Amino acid sequence: MLAEACEMMKKQGHALPVLVGGGAVELHTTSAFVTGDFDFVSSREEAFGAALEAAGFKREDRQGRLLKGWYHPESDIGVEIVSSRLYDGRADRSRLKFVEVKDGKGVQVAAIEDLIADRLAQFAAGPASDTSRLKQAEMLLKLAERVDTPYLDRRIKEETANEWDYRRLQHSASRGEIS
């Protein structure tokens, strides 16, 4: 369904929205981490919203929910546009990965280096007791076929205000705390 909406954007001549956050982590980790919502970056919110609705999503209107984003009534999948600029313009868009879902249709996903940096930033900003984002970053690093270490190090430093770097993440991941 998301690939259908992205295909509509492509056919209309718009840039493909970029999947970030937990949905992108789920794809990169082959569902080791599962999410029920999918966050996208798109500078064309109105066009993407129309494409989502054409693919069967509804504007969020359910009681007890934040009235932003869309959901699919049959699957309960939520979609939100979280920004119009990919990681505030700091990510290298040439590193985006297209993941084909079916018949050439798919979604564009943030680079693994940017996802790792984002997960570390969320970990660093959250309560110390919540290590879920750190575990996601460590898992992404372990599962990555290749990482551009200098780029990853720079992105980690940018996203965590120099609190973390590649070496610290590598040390954390090597301690074997996650499987």
TORNULUM-181962 format. One record per residue (C-alpha): x, y, z; residue number from 1. Coordinates in steps of 0.02 Angstrom, whole numbers, plus 50000, padded with zeros to 5 digits. Last residue first. Layout:
xx: X yy: Y zz: Z i: NUM;
...
This chain:
xx: 51085 yy: 49461 zz: 51000 i: 179;
xx: 51111 yy: 49614 zz: 51104 i: 178;
xx: 51230 yy: 49645 zz: 51249 i: 177;
xx: 51377 yy: 49575 zz: 51153 i: 176;
xx: 51503 yy: 49703 zz: 51212 i: 175;
xx: 51545 yy: 49733 zz: 51028 i: 174;
xx: 51393 yy: 49846 zz: 51002 i: 173;
xx: 51445 yy: 49968 zz: 51139 i: 172;
xx: 51624 yy: 49974 zz: 51076 i: 171;
xx: 51565 yy: 50004 zz: 50897 i: 170;
xx: 51449 yy: 50140 zz: 50959 i: 169;
xx: 51590 yy: 50225 zz: 51055 i: 168;
xx: 51705 yy: 50214 zz: 50904 i: 167;
xx: 51574 yy: 50284 zz: 50786 i: 166;
xx: 51543 yy: 50438 zz: 50892 i: 165;
xx: 51427 yy: 50486 zz: 51034 i: 164;
xx: 51400 yy: 50643 zz: 51139 i: 163;
xx: 51461 yy: 50752 zz: 50995 i: 162;
xx: 51293 yy: 50843 zz: 50983 i: 161;
xx: 51207 yy: 50674 zz: 50960 i: 160;
xx: 51145 yy: 50699 zz: 50781 i: 159;
xx: 51299 yy: 50787 zz: 50716 i: 158;
xx: 51421 yy: 50669 zz: 50802 i: 157;
xx: 51328 yy: 50517 zz: 50736 i: 156;
xx: 51323 yy: 50592 zz: 50561 i: 155;
xx: 51511 yy: 50626 zz: 50560 i: 154;
xx: 51553 yy: 50451 zz: 50622 i: 153;
xx: 51435 yy: 50373 zz: 50495 i: 152;
xx: 51513 yy: 50472 zz: 50352 i: 151;
xx: 51689 yy: 50423 zz: 50406 i: 150;
xx: 51635 yy: 50241 zz: 50429 i: 149;
xx: 51544 yy: 50219 zz: 50263 i: 148;
xx: 51452 yy: 50063 zz: 50313 i: 147;
xx: 51444 yy: 49897 zz: 50226 i: 146;
xx: 51337 yy: 49742 zz: 50242 i: 145;
xx: 51249 yy: 49820 zz: 50390 i: 144;
xx: 51177 yy: 49691 zz: 50510 i: 143;
xx: 51293 yy: 49731 zz: 50656 i: 142;
xx: 51274 yy: 49919 zz: 50636 i: 141;
xx: 51085 yy: 49908 zz: 50621 i: 140;
xx: 51081 yy: 49798 zz: 50776 i: 139;
xx: 51184 yy: 49923 zz: 50876 i: 138;
xx: 51074 yy: 50068 zz: 50821 i: 137;
xx: 50916 yy: 49970 zz: 50865 i: 136;
xx: 50988 yy: 49922 zz: 51034 i: 135;
xx: 51027 yy: 50105 zz: 51068 i: 134;
xx: 50848 yy: 50150 zz: 51020 i: 133;
xx: 50777 yy: 50020 zz: 51140 i: 132;
xx: 50887 yy: 50073 zz: 51286 i: 131;
xx: 50750 yy: 50162 zz: 51383 i: 130;
xx: 50815 yy: 50175 zz: 51563 i: 129;
xx: 50925 yy: 50324 zz: 51521 i: 128;
xx: 50771 yy: 50427 zz: 51475 i: 127;
xx: 50777 yy: 50496 zz: 51300 i: 126;
xx: 50888 yy: 50622 zz: 51211 i: 125;
xx: 51039 yy: 50506 zz: 51195 i: 124;
xx: 50929 yy: 50363 zz: 51134 i: 123;
xx: 50843 yy: 50473 zz: 51006 i: 122;
xx: 51011 yy: 50536 zz: 50944 i: 121;
xx: 51077 yy: 50358 zz: 50937 i: 120;
xx: 50927 yy: 50303 zz: 50832 i: 119;
xx: 50954 yy: 50450 zz: 50714 i: 118;
xx: 51140 yy: 50412 zz: 50693 i: 117;
xx: 51102 yy: 50230 zz: 50653 i: 116;
xx: 50966 yy: 50282 zz: 50532 i: 115;
xx: 51082 yy: 50404 zz: 50444 i: 114;
xx: 51216 yy: 50269 zz: 50424 i: 113;
xx: 51085 yy: 50146 zz: 50361 i: 112;
xx: 51035 yy: 50262 zz: 50222 i: 111;
xx: 50855 yy: 50322 zz: 50227 i: 110;
xx: 50729 yy: 50218 zz: 50131 i: 109;
xx: 50642 yy: 50247 zz: 49964 i: 108;
xx: 50489 yy: 50140 zz: 49947 i: 107;
xx: 50435 yy: 50015 zz: 49818 i: 106;
xx: 50356 yy: 49981 zz: 49651 i: 105;
xx: 50455 yy: 49885 zz: 49520 i: 104;
xx: 50328 yy: 49744 zz: 49513 i: 103;
xx: 50322 yy: 49720 zz: 49702 i: 102;
xx: 50409 yy: 49786 zz: 49857 i: 101;
xx: 50566 yy: 49861 zz: 49786 i: 100;
xx: 50675 yy: 49946 zz: 49915 i: 99;
xx: 50758 yy: 50103 zz: 49850 i: 98;
xx: 50906 yy: 50155 zz: 49957 i: 97;
xx: 50955 yy: 50335 zz: 49992 i: 96;
xx: 51142 yy: 50370 zz: 49991 i: 95;
xx: 51131 yy: 50507 zz: 49858 i: 94;
xx: 51020 yy: 50603 zz: 49980 i: 93;
xx: 51169 yy: 50641 zz: 50092 i: 92;
xx: 51092 yy: 50681 zz: 50260 i: 91;
xx: 51118 yy: 50851 zz: 50345 i: 90;
xx: 50964 yy: 50937 zz: 50271 i: 89;
xx: 50867 yy: 50938 zz: 50435 i: 88;
xx: 50875 yy: 50749 zz: 50443 i: 87;
xx: 50789 yy: 50737 zz: 50274 i: 86;
xx: 50692 yy: 50899 zz: 50253 i: 85;
xx: 50501 yy: 50908 zz: 50244 i: 84;
xx: 50479 yy: 50826 zz: 50411 i: 83;
xx: 50379 yy: 50697 zz: 50508 i: 82;
xx: 50254 yy: 50646 zz: 50377 i: 81;
xx: 50152 yy: 50514 zz: 50467 i: 80;
xx: 50085 yy: 50345 zz: 50420 i: 79;
xx: 49991 yy: 50223 zz: 50530 i: 78;
xx: 49957 yy: 50040 zz: 50491 i: 77;
xx: 49790 yy: 49984 zz: 50564 i: 76;
xx: 49783 yy: 49843 zz: 50434 i: 75;
xx: 49605 yy: 49862 zz: 50371 i: 74;
xx: 49575 yy: 50045 zz: 50413 i: 73;
xx: 49744 yy: 50105 zz: 50345 i: 72;
xx: 49800 yy: 50254 zz: 50444 i: 71;
xx: 49847 yy: 50433 zz: 50404 i: 70;
xx: 49941 yy: 50575 zz: 50486 i: 69;
xx: 49883 yy: 50697 zz: 50616 i: 68;
xx: 49732 yy: 50695 zz: 50731 i: 67;
xx: 49822 yy: 50623 zz: 50880 i: 66;
xx: 49722 yy: 50472 zz: 50931 i: 65;
xx: 49590 yy: 50448 zz: 51066 i: 64;
xx: 49446 yy: 50450 zz: 50945 i: 63;
xx: 49491 yy: 50403 zz: 50768 i: 62;
xx: 49503 yy: 50535 zz: 50632 i: 61;
xx: 49675 yy: 50507 zz: 50557 i: 60;
xx: 49659 yy: 50542 zz: 50371 i: 59;
xx: 49618 yy: 50378 zz: 50286 i: 58;
xx: 49730 yy: 50260 zz: 50189 i: 57;
xx: 49665 yy: 50161 zz: 50039 i: 56;
xx: 49799 yy: 50192 zz: 49907 i: 55;
xx: 49706 yy: 50347 zz: 49843 i: 54;
xx: 49713 yy: 50414 zz: 50022 i: 53;
xx: 49901 yy: 50387 zz: 50028 i: 52;
xx: 49921 yy: 50475 zz: 49860 i: 51;
xx: 49818 yy: 50623 zz: 49922 i: 50;
xx: 49926 yy: 50633 zz: 50078 i: 49;
xx: 50083 yy: 50624 zz: 49971 i: 48;
xx: 50022 yy: 50770 zz: 49865 i: 47;
xx: 49975 yy: 50875 zz: 50018 i: 46;
xx: 50136 yy: 50833 zz: 50110 i: 45;
xx: 50252 yy: 50876 zz: 49965 i: 44;
xx: 50417 yy: 50912 zz: 50053 i: 43;
xx: 50421 yy: 50731 zz: 50107 i: 42;
xx: 50502 yy: 50638 zz: 50250 i: 41;
xx: 50410 yy: 50482 zz: 50301 i: 40;
xx: 50368 yy: 50395 zz: 50463 i: 39;
xx: 50286 yy: 50224 zz: 50462 i: 38;
xx: 50183 yy: 50162 zz: 50605 i: 37;
xx: 50152 yy: 49992 zz: 50678 i: 36;
xx: 50333 yy: 49953 zz: 50712 i: 35;
xx: 50432 yy: 49792 zz: 50724 i: 34;
xx: 50615 yy: 49772 zz: 50769 i: 33;
xx: 50696 yy: 49610 zz: 50708 i: 32;
xx: 50582 yy: 49642 zz: 50559 i: 31;
xx: 50710 yy: 49615 zz: 50421 i: 30;
xx: 50832 yy: 49729 zz: 50514 i: 29;
xx: 50844 yy: 49858 zz: 50374 i: 28;
xx: 50656 yy: 49854 zz: 50341 i: 27;
xx: 50608 yy: 49868 zz: 50526 i: 26;
xx: 50734 yy: 50008 zz: 50550 i: 25;
xx: 50654 yy: 50101 zz: 50405 i: 24;
xx: 50483 yy: 50082 zz: 50486 i: 23;
xx: 50553 yy: 50135 zz: 50654 i: 22;
xx: 50617 yy: 50302 zz: 50592 i: 21;
xx: 50638 yy: 50351 zz: 50410 i: 20;
xx: 50549 yy: 50312 zz: 50246 i: 19;
xx: 50588 yy: 50442 zz: 50114 i: 18;
xx: 50452 yy: 50517 zz: 50004 i: 17;
xx: 50487 yy: 50498 zz: 49819 i: 16;
xx: 50518 yy: 50662 zz: 49729 i: 15;
xx: 50366 yy: 50721 zz: 49634 i: 14;
xx: 50336 yy: 50696 zz: 49448 i: 13;
xx: 50155 yy: 50642 zz: 49464 i: 12;
xx: 50205 yy: 50464 zz: 49416 i: 11;
xx: 50333 yy: 50463 zz: 49558 i: 10;
xx: 50205 yy: 50519 zz: 49686 i: 9;
xx: 50085 yy: 50385 zz: 49626 i: 8;
xx: 50223 yy: 50255 zz: 49644 i: 7;
xx: 50250 yy: 50312 zz: 49824 i: 6;
xx: 50066 yy: 50285 zz: 49862 i: 5;
xx: 50071 yy: 50112 zz: 49784 i: 4;
xx: 50230 yy: 50070 zz: 49880 i: 3;
xx: 50142 yy: 50118 zz: 50041 i: 2;
xx: 50000 yy: 50000 zz: 50000 i: 1;
